[in-house]
């Protein structure tokens, strides 16, 4: 987390604590909105950092044809032999 963003969030938290002590509803709502906006920015920054780290760790096998084949094979294995159950009965349920 960048130091400037951290200080902004800490400041917003302290402002909210002060607002809560004042019992001023409008002030509380405004400081809550400011803290919420900052938390969204902080979360976006964290996801950006995590996404970049995950992309760097994935390496060349993460995408492309080889990765697609691996995914397709896993899906086929999970589905069994691929036969459809032909004894399916479609029925309607009625509550009386």
PyMOL commands that set and color helices and strands:
alter all, ss='L'
color gray80, all
select helices_A, chain A and resi 3-22+25-58+60-62+64-78
alter helices_A, ss='H'
color red, helices_A
deselect
rebuild
show_as cartoon
